[in-house]
């Protein structure tokens, strides 16, 4: 090898031997290795390990160096080169110094915090400059060094720092909820409650939902990365989290936590039996929710459960409305018997649209409310063709007609296919919540509110329902976050 010949020449030359060895091996006068990426004892002579050269010999920092692979491959000793302290290039990891702030108090150099459920925890690890950050756990996300969460269960968040030469280091932050009984599967009394035609939050204050749907079921990473952007652009107080029974618990629970962190109520819903007519299928949705009762009860202050998206078809709404009623009586009781006592959101039949200004809801919603042991149901209509020009229902008069029948009501979906400006003004004047469909990701892009996930470019109809008087941007934050 050429470099070995140079080394032998360095050893043979007597007068300048010390100077040349210092140059070749990059050693100080005490003989200690000056390299930051390790030292290789190459057949009795110490050489710096290359930081960038991955095989053979290299020339870095004005000195000859040897790659870690060549050193160890020849059976020689490589000191300070272990994978735990360096990357594949040999660059040392940067230690993370943990800092935590609880409920806006003083920053403390610690990696743990104890806080009451729903309190504020802020993570602020150092270094403060250079490199990049990423996060996971407890609803943390994105690349910001500082992360603020509103935890409702104990858990761990992990910060990962990648320094300027590409080596990663990690730091775990543990959060303990004081007096937590979140593991209990018993019913929760601290969630939402319907009173008359109004929805009350856990503090007993009237809450008018203003928000939109986010298709988590089909766009997990995009949805979870942009909850903060959606809140920033729209000021929504509720996000309808579109799910399926196949959606991983970690994915939808991360989305819920992201909503909580951004002071947004999560309306979680299942899309599996859309427009279905099998009562057993509807009850399967109820049983799925019951299987998640522990988590849902622990977060009941921040969650509304939309039992099933648009169960019941046009024929049911037209000629068999009692089948819709009977199936929901069974499904609601399944959930109550399973310990879920919070507000349940119930969609009208005809794939959510109902017929003739909500004829099914006006005929059966009050009876269904009375059949619920908790009397805690919120009803929805979805405004599409039935509510478009020429359809059988009228936005201005029809929505008020349902509300005036003593039915707690929200518009659970609407889009650009109807007079959306009239939807906003009518609901605003009648105290009816609005949930637009949907942020992005539709096969028919005219239904998208935004051209991109971050909301940097809104569609015309999206901008209207967000920014017009009484629109989503006028939403009042739920008092549980105050």
N, C-alpha and C positions, 0 to 999 in steps of 0.2 A: 504493500500500500504506500502511496506517495507520502502521506502524512506520517507514517511510521518511519520512513527514510529521513524526513525532516527532523523527527524526534531524535533519531540516532545521531544525526549530525550535531544537534544541539548538545548532546551528551559528550561527544568526542571533543568538541572545541573547548580547550582548557581555560583560556583566559576569560572568555565571556560566558562560561557555562552557566553561572548564577543568573545573569541578566536574561539569557535566552530561555532558561527554564521558567523564570518568572513570567516572561511573555507567553510561552507556550502553554503553561498550566494555570496562569492567572492566579498565582499565590502571593500573599503578602509576606512580609519579613518573618512573621511568626510561623509561617507554613500553613495557616488556616485558609480554607477555600473561600474565595471572594464571590463565587457564583451564587445566584439566588435560586437556581433551578436544580441544585444537587451537585454532588461530587462523585466521580468514578475513579476508583483505584485500578488503573489500567496497568496490570502486571508490575505493581510496585510504585507507580508514579501517579499522583493525583491530577485529574483533569476536570475542568468544569463541564457540567452536563448542559448540552444545548437547550435553549428555551423554545426554539422554533424548528430546528432540524430534527426530523423524526426518525431518520435512519442514517447510518454511516457517520462520517466526521463532518464538521462544519466550521465556519469562521464567524463568530459572533462577539460583539463587544471588543473588537480588535484582538481577539485571541482564538486559538484553536480550541474546539470543544468536541465532545463526543455525544452522540444521541443515547438516550436511555436504553433504547432497544439494542443497540450495538454493544453497549456496556454489559448489560445483563445477559445478552445472547452469547457472549463469549465467556460467561461464567464469572465475570468480575463483579466486585462489590460496588453497588450504587447507593450512596448515602444521601438522605434527604430527597429521595425521588419517589416516595410511595404515593399511590393514587389518592390517599386520604388527604394529602397536603398539597397536591399539585394536579393540574389538568394533564391531558395527553401531551401538551407541549412543555410540561414541567413547571408552569407558572404557579406560584404559591397562592392559595386561597386567602381572601381577605376576611379577617374576623368580623363578625357582626356584633355590635354593642346594642342590646335591647333596651328600649325605653317605652313606657306605658303611661297613659294619662286616663284617669277614671273620672267620669262625670265632670269634665272640664277643669279638673284640679291641676295640681303640680305634676310636671313630668318626673317620673321615677325610673331610675336605672334598674329595671327588673324585667323578667319575662313572664310574669304571672299577674293576674288581677282577679279580684272578687268583687262582684257587683250584683245589685238586685236585678231581677228579670226586666228587660227593656231599658236598663240604664245604658250609659254611653261609655264605650271603651275605645281609646285611640292608640294605635300602635305607631311608633316613630323611630324605627331602628336607624342606626348609623353604620357606615359613613353617609354624610349628607350630599356628597357630590361624587361624580365619576361612576362608571358602571351603570347597571340597570337592575330593576327589582321586578319580581313577580310574586304572586300570593296564591294561597289555597286554604280552604277551611273556614268555617264560621262566617261564610258570606263574603270574605275578602276576595278581591279580584282586581285585575288590571295591573298597571305598571307604576302606580303612584307609591312613593316610599311610605307616606303616611296613609293609614287606613282607619276609618271610623266605622264601628259596628254598634248595633243595638241588640246584644245577644239575649236570647230567651232560654237557652239551654247551655250547659257547660260543654266545653270542647276545646279544641286546639286549632290555632291558625299557624301556618308555616310561611315564613318569609324566605325567599331565595334571592341572593345577591350575586350577580355575575360581574366580576371586575373587568377592567379594561383589556386584560389579556385573555379573557374568556373562561376563567376558572370560577366555579360556583361554590358558594357557601350557604348554609341554611341555619335558620334559627326558629325554634318552636316557641309560640306564645300560648300559655294555657289560661283559660278563663273559667272561673267557677261562679255559678249563680248561687247567691246566698239564699239559704232557706228553700232551695229548689226542690220541688216534688214533681218535676216534669216527667219522671218515668212512670208516674201513675197512669193507669188506663181508665180511671174513673172519669165521669162527666165533668165538664168545665162550666163554671158559673160566671166566668170573667170575660165572656166574649160578646158578640153582637146580639141585639135583641130587637125584634119587631114590636112596635107599640102603635096600635091603630094602623095608619097608613105610612108611618114613619119608621126609619131604621135608626136605632140608637147604638152608639158604640159602647165600649166597656165602661166608660165614664158616665154613661147616661145621656150623652149629648147627641142631638140629631146629626146624622151623617148622610150627606147627599153625594152619591157616587158620581164621579166624573173621570172617565178614563178611556181605556182602549184595550184591545186584545193583542197579546204577543204569542206567536205560534211556537212555543217552546218545544212541542212534541216533534217538530220537524227541523228545528234550527236551534239545537241546544246551545252550542258554543256561542253563536251570534246573539241569541237572546240573553244569555247570562252575562255576556260582555258589555251589554248596552242598556241595562236597566237604568243606570245612572244618567246616560245620555237622554233616554226617553223622558225621565223625570225632568231633566234640565230644560229640554225643548218644550215640553207640554205642560209642566206643572200639574200633571195628573195626580189625583189622590188615590186611585185604584188602578191596578193592572189585572186584567183577566188572563191568567196563566193557562194556556191551552195545553192539555196533557192527554195521555192515553194510559191505560193500565200497564202498558209496556214501557212507559217512561221510567227510567231508573230513579229510585228514591233520591239518590245523591244529586241528580240533575234538577228535579223539581223542588227539592228542599233547598238547594243552593239558590234557585230562583226566588223562592219565598224569602230567604234570608237577604238576598240582594234588594228585594222590595222593602223589607223592614229597614235595612241600612239606609235606604233613600227616603224613608218616611212615607211609604206607599203601602196601602192595604192590598193584599194578594187575594184575588178571587180565583180559586183553583177550580178547574172543571175537567171532566172526562169526555172525550170525543168519540168513544168507541161505538156507541149505539145511536149515532146521529140518524134521525128520521126512522128509527126502528119502531116496531110494533109488538115485539115479544116482551111481555111483562117480566119473564124470567131474566131477560137481558138487562132490563132496568134494575131489577133487584140484585143482579151481579155487581152492578156499579155501586150500589149501596153497601154490599158486603166488602168490596174493595176499600171503600172509605173506612169502614169499621176496622179493617186490618191495619190502618194507619192512625188509629184513634189516639195512641199515646202521643205521637208527634203533633197531630192536629189540636188536641186539647192543650198541649203545652204552649201552643202559639195562637190560642183562640182569640186573643185581643187583636190580632193582625190578619186574620183569615176569614174569608167567606167561602162556603163550599157550594159550588154549582153542581148539583148532584149528577146531571147528565145533559150533554148538549142536545137540544132539539129533539128529544124523544117524542114519538108520535107523528104520524104522517097526515096528509091532507084528508084521506078518507076518515080517519079517526076524528079529526076536527069537524068534518062535515056531517057524519052520521053515527058516530060511536063515541061521543065525548065522555060517557061514563067509564069507558075502558081506560081512558087517560086518568081519570080520578081514581079508579080502583087500583091501578098499578102503582100510582104514587102513594096512596094510603099504605100499601104494603112496604114500599121502598123506604118511606119516611120512618115507619115503625121499626124497620130493620136497623136503621141508623140510630134511632133513639135507644133501642134495646142494646145497641153496641156501645153506648156511652157518649155519643156525639149529640150534645145539646145546643150547639151554636146555631146561628142562622143558616138555613139551607135555601139556596137559590133554585127556583123551579121554573123551567122553560115551558112555554105554551106548546101545544101540538101544532100540526101543520108545519113541521120542521121549524118550530119556534114562532111562526108568523101568526097563527090562529086565523080565524075567519071573522068577517063582519064586525070589526071593531072589538075584537077579543071576546067573541061569544062564548068560547069554552071557559075562559077565565071568569067572565061575569056570571056564568052558570055554576061553576064548581070551585072556584078558588077559596071562597069563604068557608065552604063545607070542608075543604081539604085543610084549611088552617085550623078549623075546630077539631078535625080528626088527629092533628098533630099533638101529642102530649105536651109539647113545649110551646105550642101556638107561636112558632118562630119561623115562618116561611116568608120569603120575599119572591115575588113573581116577576117574570120577564116576558116581553114580546120582542121578536126580531123583525125589523122592518126591511122587507124586500118587496117582491112583486105585488103581494097582497096590499101593500101600503104605498105602492108607486102610483103614478097617474094612471087612472083607469082600473085600478085594483078595487077590491071590495071594502077597503077600510080607509078612513080619513085621518091623517096625522093630527090635524088641529083639533078636531072634535072627538076622534076615536080614543086617543090616549087619555084625554080628560074624562071620557065616559067610563073607562076602566077604573081610573083612580077614584072617581066619584062613587063607584060601587062599593067603596070601602076596602079596596084591594091595595096592599103595599106593592108598588110597581116600579120597575126600572125598564128602560129600553136596553136590552141586553146585547143587541147588535143592530147596527145600521151602517150604510155605506153610501158611496156616490150614486147608487142606483135609485135613490129616493131624494126627495127635496130635503137635503140634509140641513140646510139653513133653517127650515121650518121645524125640523126635529129639535134642533138646539133651542130655538126660541120658545116652542111649545113646552118642552120639558122644563126649561128654566122658569117659565111662568107658573107651572103646575107643581113644582117641587118634585119632579121625576128625575131620577138619575139617568145618565147616559154613558154607554160603553160602546165606542166605535169599533167596527171591524174593518180592517185591522192594520197594525203598524206597517208590515211588509211581509212578503213571502207568498202572496197569492198567485195561483196559476193565471188568474185574470188580474193583471197589474193595475187595472182601474180601481180595484178595491184597496190597493195599498195607500196608506196615508203619507208615506215617505218614500223617496227614491233610494234611500240608503239606510242602513241600520242605525247609524249615529244621528240621523235626523238633520244632516247638514243641508238637505234639499227636500222640501216638502212638496207633495202634490197640492194642486189648487184646493181640492176639497178638504185635504188634511189641514192645510193652513186655515181654512175657513172655520172648521169645527173646533180648532184649537184656539184661534185668536179672536173670533167674533165675540160680541157681547154675550155673556152667559155661557161661553164655550168652555172647553176643557181647562184652558189656562186660568179661568176664574175659580177653579176648584179650591175649596177650603181644606186644609190639612186635617186629618183625623186627630181628635184631641188626645188620643193615647200617645201621640208623639210629642205633645207639648211639655 
